[in-house]
Amino acid sequence: MNYEWDFGAVWEHRDMLLAGVLGTLKIAAVAIVLGVLIGALLAAKRLSGRAWLARPALWFTEFYRNTPPLVHFFWAFYGLPVLLGISLDPYAAAIIALSTQSGAFYAEVIRGGVVSIDRGQWEGARAIGMTPWQVVRRVVLPQATVRMLPPFLERSFELIKTTALASTLAYSDLMYQAMQVNSITFRPLEVYTSVALIFFLTLLTLSLLAHLLEARLSRSILQAAG
């Protein structure tokens, strides 16, 4: 069977796909920022040495790392309104689901980066008179940031791909707009191939930029150490 590809039908509705791309980037950017803030808070609690802070943070992290993302979307959209008596639109529910789930993963990235710094460096910095905050800012964070960057970027790319689940809440992301285009054109192969290419090119571009950033940070650390 010879299938005749026709991307012209998809191109005619490119404005819908562009709107979807913007919707995807919008929730991804907000969720990454909120996820990092949540992750930093969870990591600080895990590193605090106080069980009453560390244990709830551990439970939160493990729950979100070991449950399906789709459940988080449905729970935020259908569960929170019932429990809290509030109404959430698809955008707000998607942000809550993405940021809390990613916060759990970012927490492990941040915690892993901090504990990877040799304890001797902490003690050496304290020995020359640095305050705990100075040790973190001048010794730990510069090195930990370089080590955290690869897993942080990997998680962020996963978050961008996970945004496709927001379409299940009727949020106007790329996948939702693609479904609308497909319902108009009846060209599923062309539509979803286009979606795959858009995700691929977007993440490839971000990956190349990330590698440049990682290389620059590494050079900066080496120059500072020299």
C-alpha positions as CSV (number, residue, x, y, z in Angstrom):
1,M,0.0,0.0,0.0
2,N,1.5,3.3,-1.1
3,Y,0.5,6.2,1.2
4,E,0.5,9.6,-0.3
5,W,1.9,12.1,2.2
6,D,0.3,15.6,2.1
7,F,1.7,18.1,4.6
8,G,0.0,20.9,2.7
9,A,-3.2,20.3,4.7
10,V,-1.2,20.7,8.0
11,W,0.6,23.8,6.7
12,E,-2.7,25.5,6.1
13,H,-3.4,25.3,9.8
14,R,0.1,26.2,11.0
15,D,-1.3,29.1,13.0
16,M,-3.1,26.5,15.2
17,L,0.1,24.5,15.7
18,L,2.1,27.7,16.5
19,A,-0.5,28.6,19.1
20,G,0.0,25.2,20.6
21,V,3.8,25.6,20.6
22,L,3.4,28.9,22.5
23,G,1.0,27.2,24.9
24,T,3.5,24.4,25.5
25,L,6.4,26.7,26.1
26,K,4.3,28.8,28.4
27,I,3.4,26.1,30.9
28,A,6.8,24.5,30.6
29,A,8.6,27.7,31.5
30,V,6.4,28.4,34.5
31,A,6.5,24.8,35.7
32,I,10.3,24.8,35.5
33,V,10.6,27.9,37.6
34,L,8.1,26.7,40.2
35,G,9.6,23.2,40.1
36,V,13.1,24.6,40.9
37,L,11.7,26.6,43.8
38,I,9.9,23.5,45.1
39,G,12.9,21.4,44.5
40,A,15.2,23.8,46.3
41,L,12.9,23.9,49.3
42,L,12.6,20.1,49.4
43,A,16.4,19.6,49.1
44,A,17.0,22.1,51.9
45,K,14.7,20.1,54.1
46,R,16.4,16.8,53.2
47,L,19.8,18.3,53.9
48,S,18.7,20.0,57.2
49,G,19.6,17.1,59.4
50,R,16.2,17.4,61.1
51,A,14.0,14.4,60.8
52,W,10.7,16.3,61.2
53,L,11.7,18.3,58.1
54,A,13.5,15.6,56.1
55,R,11.0,12.9,56.4
56,P,7.9,14.7,54.9
57,A,10.2,16.0,52.1
58,L,11.3,12.5,51.4
59,W,7.7,11.2,51.3
60,F,6.7,14.0,49.0
61,T,9.6,13.3,46.7
62,E,9.1,9.5,46.6
63,F,5.4,9.9,46.0
64,Y,5.8,12.1,42.9
65,R,8.8,10.1,41.6
66,N,6.9,6.8,41.7
67,T,3.4,7.7,40.5
68,P,2.3,8.3,36.8
69,P,2.3,11.9,35.6
70,L,-1.1,11.5,34.1
71,V,-2.5,10.8,37.6
72,H,-1.1,14.1,38.8
73,F,-2.9,15.9,36.0
74,F,-6.2,14.3,36.8
75,W,-5.8,14.7,40.5
76,A,-5.0,18.4,40.2
77,F,-7.9,19.0,37.8
78,Y,-10.6,16.8,39.4
79,G,-9.3,16.2,43.0
80,L,-8.3,19.6,44.3
81,P,-11.6,21.3,43.4
82,V,-13.4,18.7,45.4
83,L,-11.0,18.8,48.4
84,L,-10.5,22.6,48.5
85,G,-13.8,23.8,47.1
86,I,-12.1,25.8,44.3
87,S,-12.3,25.8,40.6
88,L,-9.1,25.3,38.6
89,D,-8.9,25.9,34.8
90,P,-6.8,23.5,32.7
91,Y,-3.8,25.9,32.7
92,A,-3.7,26.1,36.5
93,A,-4.2,22.4,37.0
94,A,-1.4,21.6,34.4
95,I,1.0,24.0,36.2
96,I,0.3,22.4,39.6
97,A,0.8,18.9,38.2
98,L,4.0,19.7,36.3
99,S,5.6,21.9,38.9
100,T,5.0,19.5,41.9
101,Q,6.1,16.5,40.0
102,S,9.2,18.2,38.6
103,G,9.9,19.7,42.0
104,A,10.4,16.2,43.4
105,F,12.9,15.4,40.7
106,Y,14.7,18.7,40.9
107,A,15.0,18.2,44.7
108,E,17.1,15.1,44.1
109,V,19.2,16.8,41.5
110,I,20.0,19.7,43.9
111,R,20.5,17.4,46.8
112,G,22.8,15.2,44.8
113,G,24.8,18.1,43.5
114,V,25.4,19.5,47.0
115,V,26.3,16.2,48.7
116,S,28.7,15.4,45.8
117,I,31.1,18.2,47.0
118,D,33.8,16.7,49.2
119,R,33.3,17.3,52.9
120,G,36.9,18.4,53.2
121,Q,36.1,21.5,51.1
122,W,33.4,22.5,53.5
123,E,35.8,22.1,56.5
124,G,38.7,23.8,54.7
125,A,36.6,26.8,53.9
126,R,35.3,27.0,57.4
127,A,38.8,26.7,58.7
128,I,39.9,29.9,56.9
129,G,37.1,31.9,58.4
130,M,34.2,31.7,56.0
131,T,30.7,31.8,57.3
132,P,28.3,28.9,56.4
133,W,26.6,31.1,53.7
134,Q,30.0,32.1,52.2
135,V,31.0,28.4,52.0
136,V,27.8,27.6,50.2
137,R,28.0,30.6,47.9
138,R,31.7,30.6,47.1
139,V,32.7,27.0,47.3
140,V,29.8,24.6,47.1
141,L,27.3,26.2,44.6
142,P,29.8,27.0,41.8
143,Q,31.0,23.4,41.7
144,A,27.6,21.8,42.4
145,T,26.0,23.9,39.6
146,V,28.2,22.4,37.0
147,R,27.5,18.9,38.3
148,M,23.7,19.5,38.6
149,L,23.4,21.0,35.1
150,P,23.2,17.7,33.0
151,P,20.5,16.0,35.2
152,F,18.7,19.3,35.6
153,L,18.5,19.8,31.8
154,E,17.5,16.2,31.3
155,R,14.7,16.6,33.7
156,S,13.6,19.9,32.1
157,F,13.5,18.2,28.7
158,E,11.3,15.5,30.2
159,L,9.0,18.1,31.6
160,I,8.6,19.7,28.2
161,K,7.6,16.4,26.7
162,T,5.3,15.7,29.6
163,T,3.4,18.9,28.8
164,A,1.7,16.8,26.1
165,L,-0.5,15.3,28.9
166,A,-2.0,18.7,29.4
167,S,-4.1,18.1,26.3
168,T,-6.1,15.6,28.4
169,L,-7.4,18.6,30.4
170,A,-8.3,20.4,27.2
171,Y,-5.5,22.9,27.7
172,S,-4.4,24.4,24.4
173,D,-0.9,23.0,24.1
174,L,0.7,21.6,21.0
175,M,-0.8,18.2,21.3
176,Y,-4.3,19.5,21.9
177,Q,-4.0,21.8,18.9
178,A,-2.7,18.9,16.8
179,M,-5.8,16.9,17.7
180,Q,-7.9,19.9,16.5
181,V,-6.0,20.1,13.3
182,N,-6.4,16.3,12.8
183,S,-10.1,16.6,13.3
184,I,-10.2,19.1,10.5
185,T,-7.7,17.6,8.0
186,F,-8.1,13.8,8.7
187,R,-4.4,13.5,8.1
188,P,-3.1,11.9,11.4
189,L,0.2,10.8,10.0
190,E,1.1,14.2,8.8
191,V,-0.2,16.0,11.9
192,Y,1.6,13.8,14.5
193,T,4.7,13.6,12.4
194,S,4.8,17.4,12.4
195,V,4.3,17.4,16.2
196,A,7.2,14.9,16.6
197,L,9.4,17.1,14.4
198,I,8.5,20.3,16.3
199,F,9.3,18.6,19.7
200,F,12.6,17.2,18.2
201,L,13.8,20.5,16.8
202,T,12.8,22.4,19.9
203,L,14.6,20.0,22.3
204,L,17.6,19.6,20.0
205,T,18.0,23.4,19.9
206,L,17.7,23.7,23.6
207,S,20.1,20.8,24.1
208,L,22.8,22.5,21.9
209,L,22.4,25.7,23.9
210,A,22.6,23.8,27.1
211,H,25.9,22.2,26.1
212,L,27.3,25.6,25.3
213,L,26.2,26.9,28.7
214,E,27.7,23.8,30.4
215,A,31.0,24.3,28.6
216,R,31.1,28.0,29.6
217,L,30.3,27.3,33.2
218,S,33.1,24.7,33.3
219,R,35.6,27.1,31.9
220,S,34.6,29.7,34.4
221,I,35.0,27.3,37.3
222,L,38.5,26.3,36.0
223,Q,39.5,29.9,35.5
224,A,38.4,30.8,39.0
225,A,40.2,27.8,40.5
226,G,43.4,28.8,38.5
